[in-house]
Each structure stands twice: as structure tokens, then as C-alpha cells.
Amino acid sequence: MTGKVFTVLENNPQVMNHLAHQLGVSPSLSFHDIYSLHDLASIPRPVYALLAIIPLTDTWQQSRLAEDDAQDWYRKAGPHEPVIWFQQTITHGCGSIGLLHCALNCPATAEAVKPGSDLERLLHAAIPLERAERARLLEDCEALYAAHQAAGEMGDTVAPTADQAERLGQHFVAFVKGGDGHLWELEGSRKGPLDRGVLGEEEDALSERALGLGLERLIKMEGAAGGDLRFSCLALGPRLS
């Protein structure tokens, strides 16, 4: 991690929508609370991405290490990448990086980024860069820092200190349906983007198959080890009128 430290963000719609719209996500899009994976009728569809904050349990950590050990560091760059992935080098920057992964990797959301916005400038600057240069781009982006810090003051609770947040051991993870029709798991503290499988044309990021390939896979993994995965999750989709 670098010397730059961000405030820890709450994963709630008020915070994430403020940050998203401040950066340049279209006001026609919004994050919505998911209270239960078994009651999704109130969530506007299609859902383009999920943004979850998940505790780093021993079971999940062992799975992550085994998967990462078999992977090389991500090296792709340029306009033909299946997704744009950012490595996290900013302490507690995972909330903003998760939001960027959600907003920039689904065609419908990326195409709706406001022209001339900070998000559009970040997108255009990031596309030709490789992993390390992209990370430095975020480190040096004062607009991202300012928007993140402002959003960090909007939570329902007092933000934890850096040391407290480190002990909590939680990670923001984005699950996005990319332009290639695949479900991508995107987290800045991994070695690169993770392709979780193909979705059907009518299946969005909150479809039964997408959940089975993504978030529910982690829930079942934890349950099989005798644990109970407690998480918070938002859906990025159309804004309610």
C-alpha cells in the first residue's frame, strides 16, 4: 500500500450514490440495498453489477490464496480488454475501487458516464495503462480522493480508524456482467480480474445463475466449513423515479 490513506466507506446507497454521481455516473443509475437474496422483487432491473462488502474469514482467505497462487499477475491493457481492473495500492481505497469496477465494466453503465466528468477522464486515462500505472493513476487522482473523503462523512456511523478497519478485515468485491457476457469478480487486492463464467443474454448480475457463480458460491463455501457469511450488498441498476 502507498502512503495515501482513504476514509473507510460504508456500503450503503446514500454513500455510494453520492460518490458515484459526484464522480460522473449517470443520474439515471443508482445503487440499491439488497436486504435478502431471497426477496429481490423491489430491486429495479436489469442489475448491471453487485457491490458487496465481505468479511475475510479463514475459509475465504484459504480459497483466495489457493486461487491466486495459480494465477499470474494481470498484464493486459488497451481497448480490447474484457474488463478494466484496478489493483488497490491505496489504504482503505477498496470502496472507491469497487465502485469504479461496477461503473466502468458494464457497457450500459460505462456508456452512461457523464461527458467531461472526472470518471470519464479516469476511464480514458486508464485504458492504455498496465497494472502498476493504473494503480498510480488512482493514487494521483485528487478528484477521486476528494469525492471519496466527502462520501466517507455521510455514513450512518462514525468511520473506523485505519487501525480499526484493518482489524475488521472486510473487502469490497464487485460482481459485474461484462460486455463479453461473462460474470467478472473484481477486487483490487487480488492478482487480477476473475472470470466466473458465462451468463445468458437475459441474465443480469442478480440472476439466479450470476448469484450461483458469484456471491452464493462464497456463502456455500463458508457454510460447508461450518461458518456463516455476513455481508452487505448493493445492486447497481436503473434509478427509481
Secondary structure, DSSP 8 states (H G I E B T S, - for coil): --S-B------SHHHHHHHHHHHT--TTEEEEEE--TT--TTS-S---EEEEEEE--HHHHHHHHHHHHT-------STT-SS------SBT-HHHHHHHHHHHSSHHHHTTS-TTSHHHHHHHHHTT--HHHHHHHHHT-HHHHHHHHHHHTTSSS----HHHHHHHTEEEEEEEE-TTSEEEEE-TTSSS-EEEEE--TT--TTSHHHHHHTHHHHHHHHHHTT-----EEEEEEE---
